[in-house]
Amino acid sequence: MRLLNRINPKERLHLARVKELACGVCGAEGPSEAHHVEQHQQYLCIPLCEDCHRGSFNGLHGQRRIWNVKKLTELDVLNETLRAIL
C-alpha cells in the first residue's frame, strides 16, 4: 500500500496542470490553488483562487457566499476542471 501523502510524478503533473487553470468559481486568472475534493485523492482536485478557496467570506472553507450565489458545488467545478484538462 502506498503512503497517502506521497505523490507520484503523474499526480504531481496533474496537480501542476490544475494549478495553471483559472479559478473554477470566479474565473480569476491562474495560477490557482489546488483544492482536494477528497483528501489524498490527487486526481480529485479543482482550481480555486485564494479567495474562493480559503477566504472567510467567499471561500469554500469559509461562508461559501460566492459558491452559493453561483449555485456551484465541488463536483460542478471538478467536472469543468476535467473538461479543461482532458
Backbone hydrogen bonds, N-H to C=O, Kabsch-Sander energy under -0.5 kcal/mol:
donor,donor_aa,acceptor,acceptor_aa,energy
6,R,3,L,-1.0
12,R,8,N,-2.5
13,L,9,P,-2.2
14,H,10,K,-2.2
15,L,11,E,-2.6
16,A,12,R,-2.1
17,R,13,L,-2.1
18,V,14,H,-2.3
19,K,15,L,-2.4
20,E,16,A,-1.0
21,L,17,R,-0.7
21,L,18,V,-1.2
23,C,28,A,-2.9
24,G,47,P,-3.1
27,G,23,C,-1.0
32,S,19,K,-3.2
33,E,48,L,-3.3
35,H,33,E,-0.8
35,H,46,I,-3.0
36,H,34,A,-0.5
37,V,35,H,-0.7
37,V,44,L,-3.2
38,E,44,L,-0.7
41,Q,38,E,-2.0
42,Q,40,H,-0.9
44,L,41,Q,-1.9
46,I,35,H,-2.3
48,L,33,E,-2.6
53,H,49,C,-1.6
54,R,50,E,-2.9
55,G,50,E,-0.8
55,G,51,D,-1.1
59,G,55,G,-1.0
60,L,52,C,-1.9
61,H,53,H,-2.0
62,G,59,G,-1.7
63,Q,56,S,-1.4
64,R,59,G,-1.7
65,R,57,F,-1.8
67,W,58,N,-0.6
68,N,64,R,-2.5
69,V,65,R,-2.5
70,K,66,I,-2.3
71,K,68,N,-0.5
72,L,67,W,-2.4
77,V,73,T,-1.9
78,L,74,E,-2.5
79,N,75,L,-2.3
80,E,76,D,-1.7
81,T,77,V,-2.3
82,L,78,L,-2.6
83,R,79,N,-2.1
84,A,80,E,-2.0
85,I,81,T,-1.8
86,L,82,L,-2.9
